Amino acid sequence: MKTTYESFEELADAMCKGEGILHLHNCPASGEDGEIDYCIPWQRGVKSFAEWLDHIGVKVKISDDAESFYDFVARERE
């Protein structure tokens, strides 16, 4: 799995990829009671926001000692 993204748009694409781990952990339609009606608008919002961040030149700098996204999510769900 890729953990370094070159743009927010690339990250948004990964977040919106159907059965991908990022989608499963973030989409409001994920889970047993999820509704597909919530998924498409959520994806549009994620992609539009990512495109805007790229458009205005926002850069993300993550320190080498930062925990991974997956460790962060696991800790938050405890």
N, CA, C and O of each residue as an XYZ file, in Angstrom:
312
protein
N       0.833     -1.177      0.000
C       0.000      0.000      0.000
C       0.879      1.243      0.000
O       1.909      1.283      0.673
N       0.475      2.239     -0.745
C       1.220      3.483     -0.840
C       0.915      4.344      0.377
O      -0.248      4.499      0.750
N       1.948      4.906      1.000
C       1.728      5.767      2.154
C       2.226      7.192      1.922
O       2.061      8.043      2.796
N       2.830      7.473      0.766
C       3.286      8.815      0.425
C       2.523      9.281     -0.801
O       2.491      8.592     -1.821
N       1.918     10.436     -0.700
C       1.116     10.971     -1.793
C       1.743     12.252     -2.312
O       2.238     13.068     -1.534
N       1.721     12.429     -3.624
C       2.327     13.591     -4.257
C       1.412     14.806     -4.244
O       1.881     15.932     -4.409
N       0.111     14.597     -4.050
C      -0.846     15.700     -4.046
C      -2.049     15.296     -3.198
O      -2.262     14.119     -2.904
N      -2.821     16.301     -2.816
C      -4.061     16.002     -2.095
C      -5.042     15.272     -2.997
O      -5.819     14.438     -2.534
N      -5.005     15.587     -4.284
C      -5.901     14.907     -5.230
C      -5.612     13.403     -5.256
O      -6.537     12.593     -5.301
N      -4.345     13.036     -5.228
C      -3.974     11.621     -5.215
C      -4.455     10.949     -3.923
O      -4.928      9.813     -3.951
N      -4.335     11.647     -2.804
C      -4.829     11.112     -1.536
C      -6.346     10.972     -1.570
O      -6.886      9.969     -1.103
N      -7.033     11.963     -2.115
C      -8.495     11.909     -2.216
C      -8.935     10.723     -3.068
O      -9.914     10.051     -2.741
N      -8.219     10.466     -4.152
C      -8.549      9.304     -4.993
C      -8.430      8.019     -4.186
O      -9.269      7.127     -4.313
N      -7.388      7.916     -3.353
C      -7.216      6.725     -2.515
C      -8.334      6.632     -1.476
O      -8.813      5.538     -1.176
N      -8.750      7.773     -0.927
C      -9.817      7.771      0.077
C     -11.153      7.346     -0.522
O     -12.007      6.796      0.173
N     -11.325      7.600     -1.799
C     -12.609      7.308     -2.455
C     -12.625      5.964     -3.185
O     -13.630      5.603     -3.796
N     -11.542      5.242     -3.126
C     -11.440      3.950     -3.817
C     -12.274      2.909     -3.067
O     -11.895      2.454     -1.988
N     -13.405      2.543     -3.649
C     -14.387      1.601     -3.114
C     -14.046      0.778     -1.902
O     -14.484      1.106     -0.799
N     -13.285     -0.270     -2.063
C     -13.009     -1.172     -0.951
C     -11.666     -0.888     -0.277
O     -11.190     -1.693      0.524
N     -11.058      0.249     -0.598
C      -9.780      0.599      0.003
C      -9.920      0.902      1.486
O     -10.996      1.282      1.949
N      -8.836      0.733      2.231
C      -8.846      0.928      3.685
C      -9.186      2.362      4.052
O      -9.890      2.590      5.036
N      -8.704      3.337      3.287
C      -9.024      4.732      3.592
C     -10.511      5.003      3.415
O     -11.118      5.723      4.208
N     -11.092      4.424      2.371
C     -12.534      4.592      2.128
C     -13.331      3.927      3.240
O     -14.278      4.511      3.768
N     -12.955      2.725      3.590
C     -13.692      1.987      4.613
C     -13.664      2.690      5.970
O     -14.614      2.582      6.745
N     -12.578      3.410      6.259
C     -12.469      4.097      7.548
C     -13.025      5.511      7.542
O     -13.153      6.115      8.607
N     -13.359      6.060      6.381
C     -13.753      7.461      6.324
C     -15.119      7.743      5.718
O     -15.771      8.707      6.120
N     -15.563      6.956      4.789
C     -16.830      7.237      4.113
C     -18.000      7.028      5.075
O     -18.061      6.002      5.752
N     -18.928      7.984      5.144
C     -20.074      7.824      6.046
C     -21.003      6.683      5.641
O     -21.850      6.267      6.432
N     -20.858      6.177      4.432
C     -21.712      5.075      3.978
C     -21.056      3.724      4.238
O     -21.647      2.689      3.930
N     -19.853      3.711      4.796
C     -19.183      2.440      5.068
C     -19.801      1.783      6.293
O     -20.337      2.460      7.170
N     -19.721      0.494      6.340
C     -20.269     -0.246      7.470
C     -21.537     -0.969      7.096
O     -22.027     -0.858      5.973
N     -22.062     -1.708      8.045
C     -23.222     -2.550      7.793
C     -24.480     -1.749      7.455
O     -25.292     -2.178      6.635
N     -24.638     -0.586      8.088
C     -25.866      0.178      7.863
C     -25.637      1.352      6.906
O     -26.462      2.263      6.830
N     -24.523      1.330      6.179
C     -24.192      2.417      5.263
C     -25.161      2.525      4.100
O     -25.699      1.526      3.622
N     -25.368      3.723      3.667
C     -26.251      3.996      2.538
C     -25.423      4.543      1.392
O     -24.648      5.479      1.586
N     -25.569      3.984      0.214
C     -24.829      4.437     -0.957
C     -25.148      5.901     -1.271
O     -24.322      6.601     -1.856
N     -26.343      6.367     -0.884
C     -26.736      7.753     -1.136
C     -25.801      8.754     -0.463
O     -25.686      9.892     -0.918
N     -25.128      8.342      0.621
C     -24.197      9.229      1.318
C     -22.805      9.176      0.707
O     -22.034     10.123      0.865
N     -22.471      8.124      0.032
C     -21.123      7.895     -0.458
C     -20.732      8.848     -1.588
O     -19.665      9.460     -1.533
N     -21.564      8.980     -2.592
C     -21.223      9.794     -3.760
C     -21.045     11.270     -3.389
O     -20.050     11.868     -3.797
N     -21.962     11.882     -2.637
C     -21.740     13.279     -2.240
C     -20.483     13.440     -1.373
O     -19.765     14.431     -1.499
N     -20.223     12.474     -0.501
C     -19.016     12.518      0.319
C     -17.772     12.489     -0.568
O     -16.835     13.257     -0.351
N     -17.763     11.605     -1.564
C     -16.621     11.525     -2.477
C     -16.427     12.834     -3.234
O     -15.298     13.299     -3.388
N     -17.506     13.421     -3.702
C     -17.406     14.703     -4.418
C     -16.799     15.776     -3.517
O     -15.943     16.548     -3.950
N     -17.239     15.820     -2.285
C     -16.716     16.801     -1.339
C     -15.237     16.592     -1.058
O     -14.463     17.549     -1.048
N     -14.843     15.350     -0.829
C     -13.435     15.029     -0.570
C     -12.576     15.438     -1.758
O     -11.530     16.066     -1.589
N     -13.020     15.081     -2.962
C     -12.231     15.386     -4.165
C     -12.186     16.888     -4.439
O     -11.134     17.409     -4.807
N     -13.291     17.584     -4.270
C     -13.298     19.029     -4.493
C     -12.379     19.746     -3.510
O     -11.625     20.639     -3.897
N     -12.441     19.358     -2.254
C     -11.585     19.981     -1.242
C     -10.113     19.713     -1.544
O      -9.281     20.612     -1.420
N      -9.788     18.488     -1.938
C      -8.406     18.138     -2.283
C      -7.918     18.939     -3.486
O      -6.791     19.435     -3.490
N      -8.759     19.064     -4.501
C      -8.384     19.848     -5.678
C      -8.122     21.299     -5.298
O      -7.185     21.914     -5.810
N      -8.936     21.851     -4.410
C      -8.752     23.223     -3.967
C      -7.436     23.383     -3.201
O      -6.703     24.347     -3.421
N      -7.136     22.433     -2.297
C      -5.868     22.494     -1.550
C      -4.686     22.473     -2.509
O      -3.732     23.231     -2.333
N      -4.739     21.614     -3.520
C      -3.673     21.577     -4.530
C      -3.617     22.898     -5.299
O      -2.537     23.419     -5.575
N      -4.788     23.429     -5.638
C      -4.877     24.668     -6.423
C      -4.228     25.847     -5.700
O      -3.559     26.667     -6.328
N      -4.421     25.935     -4.392
C      -3.867     27.066     -3.648
C      -2.444     26.801     -3.174
O      -1.828     27.664     -2.548
N      -1.915     25.607     -3.470
C      -0.513     25.316     -3.189
C      -0.197     24.850     -1.789
O       0.943     24.977     -1.343
N      -1.176     24.313     -1.081
C      -0.936     23.821      0.272
C      -0.014     22.604      0.217
O      -0.220     21.696     -0.588
N       0.989     22.592      1.066
C       1.921     21.466      1.181
C       1.825     20.898      2.591
O       1.657     21.645      3.556
N       1.929     19.611      2.706
C       1.901     18.961      4.011
C       3.292     18.436      4.307
O       3.913     17.764      3.483
N       3.761     18.752      5.486
C       5.068     18.262      5.904
C       4.843     17.396      7.139
O       4.354     17.876      8.161
N       5.199     16.137      7.039
C       5.008     15.193      8.142
C       6.378     14.810      8.674
O       7.251     14.380      7.919
N       6.559     14.966      9.968
C       7.862     14.641     10.551
C       8.112     13.138     10.494
O       7.173     12.342     10.460
N       9.378     12.763     10.485
C       9.751     11.354     10.399
C       9.287     10.539     11.601
O       9.112      9.326     11.492
N       9.085     11.190     12.745
C       8.682     10.440     13.935
C       7.165     10.426     14.154
O       6.695      9.939     15.182
N       6.402     10.956     13.199
C       4.937     10.952     13.317
C       4.399      9.535     13.165
O       4.923      8.741     12.384
N       3.350      9.227     13.918
C       2.738      7.912     13.794
C       2.027      7.801     12.460
O       1.663      8.813     11.860
N       1.829      6.587     11.996
C       1.140      6.381     10.726
C      -0.347      6.676     10.897
O      -0.865      6.679     12.014
N      -1.019      6.922      9.790
C      -2.459      7.163      9.808
C      -3.184      5.991     10.454
O      -4.118      6.183     11.233
N      -2.756      4.787     10.131
C      -3.436      3.592     10.632
C      -3.246      3.432     12.138
O      -4.168      3.007     12.834
N      -2.065      3.768     12.646
C      -1.843      3.752     14.094
C      -2.710      4.816     14.771
O      -3.282      4.584     15.836
N      -2.796      5.977     14.136
C      -3.626      7.060     14.660
C      -5.095      6.634     14.739
O      -5.745      6.835     15.765
N      -5.611      6.055     13.670
C      -7.007      5.618     13.640
C      -7.256      4.542     14.684
O      -8.272      4.570     15.377
N      -6.331      3.591     14.801
C      -6.502      2.514     15.793
C      -6.545      3.079     17.201
O      -7.352      2.648     18.024
N      -5.690      4.029     17.476
C      -5.655      4.641     18.808
C      -6.934      5.419     19.068
O      -7.466      5.371     20.177
N      -7.437      6.134     18.074
C      -8.653      6.926     18.217
C      -9.886      6.053     18.438
O     -10.855      6.497     19.054
N      -9.860      4.824     17.944
C     -11.023      3.934     18.052
C     -11.019      3.100     19.327
O     -11.952      2.334     19.570
N      -9.974      3.244     20.144
C      -9.897      2.459     21.393
C     -10.858      2.967     22.428
O     -10.922      2.424     23.531
